[in-house]
Amino acid sequence: QHAQADKVVDEWLEYTVDWVYSLRTRTDNLRAEMQVLLKHNKKEIRHMELESNSA
């Protein structure tokens, strides 16, 4: 009975670790996408500022 319970716990832990890992990966991907967008937006804002100052 204990061996069966241990097996269930081990399987659950494996599932949990996989889920946490994939969640963290998804979060990292979203963060990276946001950083790319922010960097792009900063470049565009800087470009617009330079254009407005020269006009």
C-alpha positions, 0 to 999 in steps of 0.5 A, spaced: 500 500 500 505 504 501 509 503 495 503 504 491 502 511 494 509 512 493 508 511 486 502 516 485 506 521 489 512 520 484 508 521 478 504 527 481 511 530 482 513 529 475 507 532 473 508 538 477 515 539 475 513 539 468 507 543 469 512 548 473 517 548 468 513 549 462 509 555 465 516 558 467 518 557 460 511 561 457 512 566 462 519 567 460 517 567 452 512 573 454 517 577 458 522 576 452 516 578 447 515 584 451 522 587 452 522 586 444 516 590 443 518 595 448 525 596 445 522 597 438 517 602 441 523 606 444 526 606 438 520 609 434 519 614 440 526 616 439 525 617 432 519 621 432 522 626 437 528 627 433 523 628 427 519 633 431 525 637 434 528 638 427 522 640 424 
